[in-house]
Amino acid sequence: MGEVPDDRGNRQRGVGQGLMLFPTSLVGSYPQPDWLIDRASLAKQMPPRVRAKELWRVDPERLDAAQDDATRVAIQDQERAGLDIVTDGEQRRESYSNRFATALDGVDLDNPGKTPNRTGGFTIVPRVIGAIRRRHPVEVRDVEFLRANTDRKIKMTVPGPFTMAQQCEDHYYNDEAALALDYAAAVNAEIKDMFAAGADIVQLDEPWMQARPDKAKAYGLAALERALKGVTGTTAIHLCFGYAQMVKSKPSGYSFLPELEQTAAQQISIEAAQPKLDLAVLKELPSKTIVLGVIDLSDIAVETPQTVAERIRRALPHVPAERIVVAPDCGMKYLPRHVAFGKMKAMADGAAIVRHELTGQRAS
């Protein structure tokens, strides 16, 4: 494991202590340690849609404790880097979606199906053979553990209903909209329980809305509406072009983004650094806080704080500073841990530069 420098003396306490502009946050994931998961095997395959228990290096009877320890490390790294909003780093997950999607009723995990993936091949996926229902909370203990181990604001992520409906083979509904709505009901119950357990922000990961915009327009927005029905906490929707580990060439514009202005979510999380996104599109989300991707995850080199600051400045002609949260493009799980830490630190320091330019406020 690479050495991670200690920066306790320079960390920002952040939103919890009244930081006004450019709070910093991960999108969700942070690299899992090599002693916990087989990172080489993880990187060689598409994100698993069914369970991939063979990836874990720890015996099943010790796995929960090992994942707890890895989560503590991920929290501490975020705090030392100066992040204002902390996640659990998704240390307990083989992918962003499979832990929740495979915990639902209606899914035959012993006889999986397959679907086309976003790179032109096929992926093994859950096979739906009955009504999708949430039988129990899936991530509530994760929220409680995170809340107990940091005094900063916390964010948890859950896969979005539209994306899960694209990541399965349906042998029951024969109606994609109905399938997505039942996934949405399960997500809705989970989100409410996550807020009750102490989450400050819950993020729905919906990358497939960008990949399949026609279907997203046809029924994806209705699924999001169902997923957010009656939710009173702060919610975010994350759209990306896919992990940089798998998708090297990305378009410079979203095929589905302004449509999210219609949703009840307060925050929209986008990637902008690697695709060099034309940020004029942010004008089409006038009521939303933008979780702005300023860290290029396709480049192993750690950005300078000045580079991060310039990426933040590019958004300011299009969205007010008070509606910007600073983040990486996507999840960091495929990066070497020391690189991820360096990028987080540069992100926090770059945000501090622009914050000082606009307010005169310096890091404490």
C-alpha positions in Angstrom: 0.0 0.0 0.0 1.4 3.4 -0.9 2.3 5.9 1.8 -0.4 8.6 2.3 0.9 11.8 3.7 -0.6 13.1 6.9 -2.1 16.6 6.5 -4.1 17.0 9.7 -2.7 20.5 10.2 -4.2 21.8 7.0 -7.5 20.1 6.7 -10.7 22.1 6.2 -13.4 21.4 8.7 -15.8 22.4 6.0 -19.6 22.7 5.8 -20.1 21.5 9.3 -18.3 24.6 10.5 -20.0 27.1 8.2 -17.9 26.9 5.0 -19.9 29.0 2.5 -18.6 28.3 -0.9 -17.3 25.2 -2.9 -17.7 22.4 -0.3 -15.8 19.4 -1.5 -17.0 15.8 -1.7 -16.3 12.4 -3.3 -18.9 11.2 -5.8 -19.0 8.0 -3.8 -16.2 5.5 -4.0 -12.6 5.6 -2.8 -10.0 2.9 -3.5 -10.3 -0.3 -1.5 -7.1 -1.5 0.1 -5.2 -4.4 -1.6 -5.6 -6.5 1.6 -9.4 -6.3 1.3 -10.2 -6.9 -2.4 -8.3 -8.3 -5.4 -7.9 -4.9 -7.2 -6.1 -6.4 -10.2 -9.1 -8.7 -10.9 -11.5 -5.9 -10.2 -9.8 -3.6 -12.8 -9.9 -6.3 -15.5 -13.6 -6.7 -15.6 -16.7 -4.5 -16.1 -18.3 -3.4 -12.8 -20.1 -6.6 -11.5 -23.9 -6.6 -11.7 -24.3 -9.9 -9.9 -22.3 -10.8 -6.7 -18.6 -11.3 -7.2 -17.6 -12.7 -3.8 -14.5 -14.2 -5.2 -13.0 -10.7 -5.3 -12.7 -10.4 -1.5 -9.4 -11.5 0.0 -10.8 -11.9 3.5 -12.7 -14.9 4.8 -16.5 -14.5 4.9 -16.6 -14.7 8.7 -14.1 -11.8 9.0 -15.3 -9.8 6.0 -17.7 -7.4 7.9 -15.0 -6.4 10.3 -12.4 -6.0 7.6 -14.8 -3.8 5.6 -15.4 -1.7 8.7 -11.7 -1.2 9.1 -11.3 -0.2 5.5 -14.2 2.2 5.8 -12.5 3.9 8.8 -9.4 4.4 6.7 -11.4 5.8 3.8 -13.1 8.3 6.2 -9.8 9.3 7.7 -8.2 9.9 4.3 -11.1 12.1 3.3 -10.9 14.1 6.5 -7.1 14.5 6.2 -7.4 15.6 2.6 -9.8 18.3 3.7 -13.1 17.1 2.3 -16.2 18.8 3.7 -18.7 16.0 2.9 -17.6 12.5 3.6 -18.8 9.2 2.1 -18.0 5.6 3.3 -15.9 5.2 0.1 -18.2 2.3 -0.9 -15.7 -0.1 0.8 -18.3 -2.8 1.2 -19.3 -2.9 -2.5 -18.0 -4.9 -5.4 -19.6 -2.2 -7.6 -21.7 0.8 -7.1 -24.9 -1.0 -7.9 -24.7 -4.8 -7.3 -24.9 -4.8 -3.5 -28.3 -3.1 -3.5 -29.7 -4.7 -6.7 -28.9 -8.2 -5.7 -30.6 -7.8 -2.2 -34.1 -7.4 -3.7 -36.9 -9.9 -4.0 -37.8 -11.0 -7.6 -34.2 -11.7 -8.7 -32.8 -15.1 -9.5 -29.1 -14.8 -8.7 -28.4 -18.5 -9.2 -29.4 -18.4 -12.9 -28.3 -14.9 -14.1 -29.0 -13.3 -17.4 -26.9 -11.1 -19.7 -27.4 -7.7 -21.4 -25.4 -5.5 -23.8 -23.0 -3.2 -21.9 -21.9 0.3 -22.7 -18.7 -0.9 -24.5 -20.4 -3.1 -27.0 -20.0 -6.5 -25.2 -22.3 -8.4 -22.8 -22.5 -8.3 -19.0 -23.8 -11.0 -16.7 -26.7 -9.4 -14.8 -29.5 -10.3 -12.4 -32.4 -12.1 -14.0 -35.8 -10.8 -12.9 -38.3 -13.6 -12.4 -40.8 -11.9 -10.0 -42.0 -8.6 -8.6 -39.1 -6.4 -7.5 -39.5 -5.6 -3.8 -37.2 -4.5 -1.0 -37.3 -7.1 1.7 -35.1 -5.2 4.2 -32.9 -2.1 4.5 -29.6 -2.7 2.6 -27.4 0.2 3.4 -28.8 1.5 6.7 -26.0 0.0 8.8 -23.5 1.6 6.4 -25.0 5.0 7.1 -25.0 4.4 10.8 -21.4 3.4 10.8 -20.4 6.4 8.7 -22.3 8.7 11.0 -20.7 7.3 14.1 -17.2 7.7 12.7 -17.2 11.4 11.5 -18.6 14.7 12.6 -18.7 16.1 9.1 -21.6 16.0 6.8 -22.1 12.6 5.2 -23.3 11.4 1.8 -24.4 7.9 0.9 -25.1 6.6 -2.6 -27.7 4.1 -3.9 -28.1 2.9 -7.5 -30.9 4.7 -9.4 -34.1 2.8 -10.5 -33.6 3.5 -14.3 -30.0 2.3 -14.2 -31.0 -0.9 -12.3 -33.7 -1.6 -14.9 -31.1 -1.5 -17.6 -28.8 -3.8 -15.7 -31.0 -6.8 -15.5 -32.6 -9.3 -17.8 -36.4 -9.2 -17.4 -38.4 -12.4 -17.5 -41.4 -11.1 -15.5 -42.7 -7.6 -16.4 -42.3 -7.4 -20.1 -42.7 -3.7 -19.5 -39.6 -1.7 -18.9 -41.5 1.3 -17.4 -43.3 -0.9 -14.9 -40.0 -2.6 -14.0 -38.3 0.8 -13.4 -41.2 1.9 -11.2 -40.9 -1.1 -8.9 -37.1 -0.5 -8.6 -38.0 3.1 -7.8 -40.3 2.0 -5.0 -37.5 -0.1 -3.5 -35.1 2.9 -3.8 -37.6 5.2 -2.2 -38.0 3.1 0.9 -34.2 2.8 1.1 -33.6 6.5 0.8 -36.1 7.3 3.6 -34.4 4.8 5.9 -31.0 6.2 5.0 -32.1 9.7 6.0 -33.6 8.3 9.2 -30.3 6.7 10.0 -28.4 10.0 9.8 -27.5 10.7 6.1 -27.2 14.4 5.2 -27.2 13.7 1.4 -28.3 10.7 -0.6 -27.1 10.3 -4.1 -28.8 8.2 -6.8 -26.4 6.9 -9.4 -28.0 7.0 -12.8 -25.3 6.7 -15.5 -27.5 4.8 -17.8 -29.7 7.8 -18.3 -26.8 9.3 -20.3 -26.2 6.0 -22.2 -29.9 5.5 -23.2 -31.4 9.0 -23.3 -34.5 8.0 -25.3 -35.6 5.5 -22.7 -34.6 8.0 -20.0 -37.0 10.5 -21.5 -39.7 8.0 -22.0 -39.9 6.6 -18.4 -36.7 7.4 -16.5 -37.9 10.7 -15.2 -41.1 9.1 -13.9 -39.0 6.5 -12.2 -37.0 9.2 -10.5 -40.1 11.0 -9.4 -41.3 7.7 -7.8 -37.9 7.2 -6.1 -38.0 10.7 -4.6 -41.7 10.8 -3.6 -42.1 12.0 -0.1 -38.3 12.3 0.5 -37.5 15.4 2.5 -33.7 15.2 2.7 -31.1 16.6 0.3 -30.8 14.3 -2.8 -28.4 14.2 -5.7 -28.5 12.5 -9.1 -25.1 11.4 -10.6 -24.8 11.1 -14.4 -21.5 10.1 -16.0 -20.1 8.6 -19.2 -18.7 5.5 -17.4 -15.7 4.8 -15.3 -12.5 6.2 -16.8 -10.9 2.7 -16.3 -13.4 1.3 -18.9 -14.3 4.3 -21.0 -11.2 6.1 -22.4 -12.8 8.4 -25.0 -15.8 10.5 -23.8 -18.1 12.9 -25.6 -17.8 16.6 -24.8 -21.6 16.9 -24.1 -24.4 15.0 -22.4 -27.2 13.4 -24.4 -29.4 13.7 -21.3 -28.9 16.4 -18.6 -31.2 19.5 -18.9 -34.1 17.1 -18.4 -33.1 16.7 -14.8 -34.2 20.2 -14.0 -37.7 18.6 -13.8 -36.7 16.3 -10.9 -37.2 16.9 -7.2 -33.4 16.3 -6.5 -31.7 19.4 -5.3 -28.2 18.4 -6.7 -27.0 17.2 -10.1 -23.6 15.5 -10.2 -21.7 15.6 -13.5 -18.3 14.8 -14.9 -16.6 17.7 -16.6 -12.8 17.3 -16.3 -12.0 14.3 -18.5 -14.6 15.0 -21.3 -13.7 18.8 -21.1 -17.5 19.4 -20.9 -18.9 22.7 -22.3 -20.2 24.1 -19.0 -22.7 26.3 -20.8 -25.1 23.4 -20.3 -25.3 24.3 -16.6 -27.5 27.3 -17.5 -30.2 24.7 -18.2 -30.2 23.6 -14.6 -31.1 26.9 -13.0 -32.6 25.5 -9.7 -30.0 22.9 -9.0 -26.8 22.7 -7.1 -24.1 21.4 -9.4 -21.7 18.7 -8.1 -18.9 19.7 -10.5 -16.4 17.1 -11.6 -13.0 18.7 -11.6 -10.7 15.7 -11.2 -9.8 13.7 -14.3 -9.7 10.0 -13.3 -8.2 8.9 -16.6 -4.9 10.6 -15.8 -2.8 9.0 -13.1 -1.0 12.3 -12.6 -2.2 14.3 -9.6 -3.7 17.7 -10.6 -2.2 20.8 -9.1 -4.5 23.0 -6.9 -4.1 25.7 -9.6 -5.5 23.3 -12.3 -8.5 22.5 -10.1 -9.1 26.1 -9.4 -9.1 26.9 -13.1 -11.7 24.1 -13.7 -13.9 25.6 -11.0 -13.6 29.1 -12.5 -14.8 27.8 -15.9 -18.2 27.1 -14.3 -18.7 30.5 -12.7 -20.0 32.3 -15.9 -22.8 29.7 -16.0 -23.7 28.9 -12.4 -23.5 31.0 -9.2 -20.6 30.0 -6.9 -23.1 29.3 -4.1 -24.6 26.5 -6.2 -21.3 24.6 -6.8 -20.0 21.5 -4.9 -16.5 20.4 -5.9 -16.0 16.7 -6.7 -14.1 14.2 -8.9 -15.7 13.3 -12.2 -16.8 9.9 -10.9 -15.9 7.3 -8.3 -12.2 6.9 -7.5 -12.2 3.2 -6.8 -9.9 2.2 -9.7 -7.1 4.6 -8.8 -4.1 3.7 -6.7 -4.9 4.9 -3.2 -2.0 7.3 -2.9 -3.0 8.9 -6.2 -6.6 9.2 -5.1 -5.5 10.8 -1.9 -3.3 13.3 -3.8 -6.2 14.2 -6.1 -8.5 14.7 -3.2 -6.0 17.0 -1.5 -5.5 19.0 -4.7 -9.3 19.2 -5.0 -9.7 20.7 -1.5 -6.8 23.1 -2.0 -8.0 24.2 -5.4 -11.5 24.9 -4.0 -9.8 27.0 -1.2 -8.0 29.1 -3.8 -11.2 30.1 -5.6 -13.0 30.5 -2.3 -10.3 33.0 -1.2 -10.5 34.8 -4.5 -14.2 35.4 -4.1 -14.5 35.9 -0.3 -11.1 36.6 1.1 -11.6 33.5 3.4 -8.5 31.4 3.9 -8.2 27.8 5.0 -8.2 27.5 8.8 
